């Protein structure tokens, strides 16, 4: 049974995201996705009930590095686009 769970993605829990980092009134959650070669850079940006999911093609070796890169990329997007990221 464990073999089928691994093959078809069943049985595994998703790790709980770290608490959000607040930046310019936006809440940023680093939510990297496990890939075969490491962790795909991903983050969720929230403000006033609006949500933007940021997913990049970058795959980084460790979860900690992916968390840090996701936060940095989300901050860059907020600086460049502000509220427009929700359009």
Residue pairs with C-beta under 8 A, 6 or more apart in sequence:
2 11
4 10
5 11
5 12
17 29
17 30
17 31
17 44
18 29
18 30
18 67
20 27
20 28
20 29
20 46
21 27
21 28
21 30
21 71
22 28
23 74
23 75
23 78
24 78
24 79
25 47
26 45
26 46
26 47
26 74
26 78
27 45
27 46
27 47
28 43
28 44
28 45
28 46
28 70
28 71
28 74
28 75
28 78
29 43
29 44
29 45
29 46
30 42
30 43
30 66
30 67
30 68
30 70
30 71
30 74
31 42
31 43
31 44
31 70
32 39
32 40
32 41
32 42
32 60
32 63
32 66
32 67
32 70
33 39
33 40
33 42
33 55
34 40
35 59
37 59
37 61
38 59
38 60
38 61
38 62
38 66
39 59
39 60
39 61
39 62
39 63
39 65
39 66
40 55
40 56
40 57
40 58
40 59
40 60
40 66
41 54
41 55
41 56
41 58
41 59
41 60
41 66
41 69
41 70
41 73
42 53
42 54
42 55
42 56
42 70
43 53
43 54
43 70
43 71
43 73
43 74
44 51
44 52
44 53
44 54
45 51
45 52
45 53
45 54
45 74
45 77
45 78
45 85
46 52
47 83
47 86
50 86
51 86
52 77
52 85
52 86
54 70
54 73
54 74
54 77
56 73
58 69
60 66
60 69
77 85
78 85
